[in-house]
């Protein structure tokens, strides 16, 4: 039972489904109030109101449209049968019917029809542009989480018909409040596979090819097939890897080897979208020093004078856990471990009259969790897809090259051109100079490398240019063989002007460091 679109005819019914959707904590009582309000305002007529109330019973009632508990926030209101159709049509089929209509792209077609004051010099317009977008353009989406779900939806609706998506994660119950392509029955399944199936079921004519695995598992030839790459990642190391890979693929004699990268990221109420043209504009590595360092609390504060709930949680995880469980590593994914930390932190907070220690905060502090905000994901995804459309069709100038969004206290966006770094180890000189004293130990050099904000490395290993190990963090055999060098002066081991090769788990490349003694 569907409400018909005003332009619907008996021979060609166009479905229109009304959905009430709200906060994950909405209960059936709250939604009942919403239905009553719409009824009183005239938005719902009598039969619609009656049908909506009938369906609020959830699994325990006759309607079966929602769970009778907090967390399930979608109640569909079915209002009128399509003429000639004896069977009620569910929401998925109804939406599919409307999206299958050839008029669904009319607003995009209006933009792509003819040149305008802002179209680029390569803009063709008309059927040629529409055909490229819907039959030739191949786009890769990296990540099918909170940002990726929004990106996949937007790309499909704007007209991209050949979309590929890659993600290594499976669906968790905690994802359902913001990753709207998934349902409770999907928990434990591949995000990429479920997202692809969902989008194809709702937008007929769109092909979404899923890949369940790591981006590092695919060779350069895999990425060479795409016209565009859109990244909705939550991992710095993954961003660095895809950035370095796309930069390394560029062949100056082959324009097709340059694959634009559109990178989106969110952090609470903050987010950014940027356009990276490998080797042409600044790359992700050029801006690595803009990353906010993780919050660190002084040991003396958390041990002696805690003032914040976070201090109590850090005390429990950093000091008390190793003292109590000397041979057991803290597993931040183990609920029992989090519960132990919470109890200890709560007791310490009570001792110092500190309020605010909760189980959720405990988990957030030890896992460095930043709350994900669905509205931020939607805004950043919209920006990324807007840039994808502009790059693919040349219908308007694309972003040059960085947009920052802040929604903490108001809605604020700022765009600027992030400049290339001449000494960028990926798109620049690919080396740095270490001006050090000859009596610096190898251990001191390691601390200097780890402290550089523009490198973002944690466990660097060092080798001579020949490949001979100078100091290796792993495997254990190499660590044991080279750890004695940590206390030796660099001046005794490396000649002036000689280079050291630095590798690190967080670096997607080998970094050359030229040693200069001062």
Residue pairs with C-beta under 8 A, 6 or more apart in sequence:
1 51
1 78
1 79
1 80
1 81
1 88
1 89
2 13
2 15
2 16
2 17
2 78
2 79
2 80
2 81
2 82
2 89
2 94
3 15
3 16
3 17
3 18
3 79
3 80
4 13
4 14
4 15
4 16
4 80
4 82
5 14
5 15
5 16
5 98
7 14
8 14
8 15
8 16
10 83
10 84
13 82
13 83
13 84
13 85
13 97
14 97
14 98
14 101
15 82
15 89
15 94
15 95
15 97
15 98
16 94
16 98
17 76
17 78
17 91
17 94
17 95
17 98
18 76
18 77
18 79
19 74
19 75
19 76
19 77
19 91
20 31
20 34
20 35
20 52
20 74
20 75
20 76
20 77
21 73
21 74
22 30
22 31
22 34
22 73
23 73
24 70
24 71
24 73
24 176
24 177
25 70
25 71
26 70
26 73
27 69
27 70
28 56
28 57
28 58
28 66
28 68
31 56
31 66
31 73
31 75
32 53
32 56
35 44
35 49
35 52
35 53
35 56
35 77
36 49
38 44
38 49
39 48
39 49
44 52
44 77
47 79
48 77
48 79
51 77
51 78
51 79
52 75
52 77
54 61
54 62
54 63
55 61
55 62
55 63
55 64
55 65
55 66
55 75
55 76
55 77
55 78
56 63
56 65
56 66
56 75
57 63
57 64
57 68
58 64
58 65
58 66
58 67
58 68
58 72
59 66
59 67
59 68
60 68
61 68
65 74
65 75
65 76
66 72
66 73
66 74
66 75
71 176
71 177
76 91
78 88
81 88
82 89
89 97
92 201
92 202
95 202
96 201
96 202
96 203
96 204
98 104
99 157
99 202
99 203
99 204
100 204
100 205
104 157
105 130
105 159
108 158
108 159
108 389
109 130
111 395
112 125
112 126
112 129
112 130
112 133
112 393
112 395
113 125
113 126
114 125
114 126
115 123
115 125
116 395
116 396
118 396
118 397
119 125
119 394
119 395
119 396
120 394
120 395
120 396
120 397
121 394
122 394
123 129
123 393
123 394
123 395
124 132
124 394
129 393
129 394
129 395
130 159
132 392
132 393
133 159
133 160
133 161
133 389
133 392
133 393
134 159
134 160
134 161
135 161
136 162
137 160
137 161
137 162
137 227
137 228
137 392
138 162
138 164
138 225
138 226
138 227
139 155
139 160
139 162
139 163
139 164
139 226
139 227
139 228
139 229
139 230
139 388
139 392
140 163
140 164
140 165
140 166
140 223
140 226
140 228
140 229
140 230
141 148
141 151
141 152
141 155
141 163
141 164
141 165
141 166
141 230
141 231
141 232
142 148
142 165
142 166
142 167
142 215
142 229
142 230
142 231
142 232
142 233
142 238
142 242
143 151
143 166
143 167
143 231
143 232
143 233
143 234
144 152
144 165
144 166
144 167
144 169
144 179
144 181
144 191
144 192
144 195
144 210
144 232
145 167
145 169
145 175
145 179
145 191
145 232
145 234
146 175
146 178
146 179
146 232
146 266
146 372
146 374
146 377
147 232
147 234
147 264
147 265
147 266
147 377
147 380
147 381
148 165
148 167
148 191
148 195
148 232
149 179
149 180
149 181
149 182
149 195
149 377
150 232
150 377
150 378
150 380
150 381
150 382
151 230
151 232
151 264
151 381
151 384
151 385
152 163
152 165
152 181
152 195
152 196
152 199
152 208
153 181
153 199
153 381
154 381
154 382
154 384
154 385
155 163
155 230
155 385
155 388
156 163
156 199
156 202
156 203
156 206
156 208
157 203
158 385
158 388
158 389
159 389
160 206
160 388
160 392
161 205
161 206
161 207
162 207
162 209
163 199
163 206
163 207
163 208
163 209
164 208
164 209
164 210
164 211
164 226
165 192
165 195
165 196
165 208
165 209
165 210
165 211
166 192
166 210
166 211
166 212
166 213
166 215
166 218
167 190
167 191
167 192
167 195
167 210
167 211
167 212
168 212
168 213
168 214
169 190
169 191
170 188
170 189
170 190
170 191
171 179
171 182
171 186
171 187
171 188
171 189
171 190
171 191
171 194
172 187
173 184
173 187
175 182
175 191
176 182
176 183
176 184
176 187
177 374
178 372
178 373
178 374
178 377
179 191
181 194
181 195
181 198
181 199
182 191
182 194
182 195
182 198
186 194
190 210
190 212
191 212
192 210
192 211
192 212
193 210
193 212
195 208
195 210
196 208
196 209
196 210
197 208
197 210
199 206
199 208
200 206
200 207
200 208
211 218
215 238
215 241
215 242
216 241
220 245
220 248
220 249
223 229
223 245
223 246
223 249
223 259
224 249
224 257
224 259
226 259
227 259
227 392
228 259
228 260
228 262
228 388
228 391
228 392
229 242
229 246
229 259
229 260
229 261
229 262
230 261
230 262
230 264
230 384
230 385
230 388
231 239
231 242
231 261
231 262
231 263
231 264
232 264
232 265
232 381
232 384
233 239
233 242
233 263
233 265
234 265
236 291
236 456
236 506
237 505
237 506
237 508
239 263
239 265
239 284
240 284
240 285
240 288
240 506
240 507
240 508
241 508
242 261
243 261
243 263
243 276
243 278
243 283
243 284
243 285
243 426
243 508
244 285
244 426
244 508
244 509
245 508
246 259
246 261
246 276
246 278
247 278
247 279
247 283
247 426
247 427
249 257
249 259
249 278
250 257
250 258
250 278
250 279
251 257
258 277
258 278
258 279
258 280
259 278
260 275
260 276
260 277
260 278
260 391
261 275
261 276
261 277
261 278
261 284
262 273
262 274
262 275
262 276
262 384
262 387
262 388
262 391
263 272
263 273
263 274
263 276
263 284
263 384
264 271
264 272
264 273
264 274
264 380
264 381
264 383
264 384
265 271
265 272
265 380
266 372
266 373
266 376
266 377
266 380
267 370
268 370
268 371
268 372
268 373
268 376
268 408
269 373
269 376
269 406
269 407
269 408
270 376
270 404
270 405
270 406
270 407
270 408
271 376
271 377
271 379
271 380
271 404
271 405
272 380
272 402
272 403
272 404
272 405
273 380
273 383
273 384
273 387
273 399
273 403
273 405
274 399
274 401
274 402
274 403
274 418
275 281
275 387
275 391
275 398
275 399
275 400
275 401
276 282
276 283
276 284
276 401
277 401
278 427
279 427
281 400
281 401
281 418
281 420
282 401
282 418
282 419
282 420
282 421
282 424
282 427
283 420
283 424
283 426
283 427
284 426
285 421
285 424
285 425
285 426
285 427
286 418
286 419
286 420
286 421
286 424
286 426
286 427
286 428
287 402
287 418
288 453
288 454
288 455
288 456
289 453
289 454
291 453
291 456
293 453
294 368
295 310
297 310
297 311
297 314
299 318
299 319
301 307
301 311
302 311
302 312
302 314
302 315
302 318
302 319
303 315
303 319
306 312
306 315
306 348
306 349
306 352
306 354
307 352
307 354
308 354
308 356
309 345
309 349
309 354
309 355
309 356
309 357
309 358
309 361
310 361
310 365
311 354
312 345
312 346
312 348
312 349
312 352
312 354
312 357
313 341
313 345
313 357
313 361
313 362
313 365
313 366
314 365
315 344
315 345
315 348
316 340
316 341
316 342
316 344
316 345
316 348
316 362
317 330
317 341
317 365
317 366
320 344
321 330
321 340
321 341
330 337
330 341
330 366
331 337
332 338
332 363
332 366
332 367
338 359
338 362
338 363
338 366
339 359
341 362
341 366
342 357
342 358
342 359
342 362
345 357
345 362
346 357
348 354
349 355
349 356
349 357
363 369
364 370
364 371
373 407
375 407
376 405
376 407
379 405
379 407
380 405
383 399
383 403
383 405
387 398
387 399
389 395
390 396
390 397
390 398
391 398
399 415
400 417
401 417
401 418
402 415
402 416
402 417
402 418
403 413
403 414
403 415
404 413
404 414
404 415
404 416
405 412
405 413
406 412
406 413
420 427
420 428
421 428
421 454
422 428
422 429
423 429
423 431
423 432
425 431
425 432
425 509
425 511
425 512
426 509
430 509
430 511
430 512
431 499
431 511
431 512
431 513
431 514
432 511
432 512
432 513
432 514
433 513
433 514
433 516
434 445
434 448
434 500
434 513
434 514
434 515
434 516
435 516
435 517
435 518
436 444
436 445
436 448
436 490
436 515
436 516
436 517
436 518
437 491
437 517
437 518
438 489
438 490
438 491
438 517
439 489
439 491
440 448
440 489
440 490
440 491
441 486
441 487
441 488
441 489
441 490
442 462
442 470
442 471
442 485
442 486
442 487
442 488
442 490
442 493
443 486
443 487
444 490
445 462
445 490
446 460
446 462
446 471
446 486
449 455
449 457
449 460
449 502
449 513
450 457
450 458
450 460
455 507
455 511
456 506
457 502
457 504
457 506
457 507
458 504
458 505
458 506
459 473
459 504
459 505
460 473
460 502
460 503
460 504
461 469
461 471
461 472
461 473
461 474
461 502
461 503
461 504
462 469
462 470
462 471
462 472
462 500
462 501
462 502
463 469
463 470
463 472
463 500
463 501
463 503
464 470
464 494
464 498
464 500
464 501
465 498
465 499
465 500
465 501
467 501
469 478
469 481
469 482
470 482
470 485
470 493
470 494
470 500
471 482
471 483
471 485
471 486
472 478
472 479
472 481
472 482
473 479
485 493
490 515
491 517
494 500
494 515
495 515
496 515
496 516
496 517
497 514
497 515
497 516
498 514
498 515
499 512
499 513
499 514
499 515
500 512
500 513
500 515
501 510
501 511
501 512
501 513
502 510
502 511
502 512
502 513
503 510
503 511
504 511
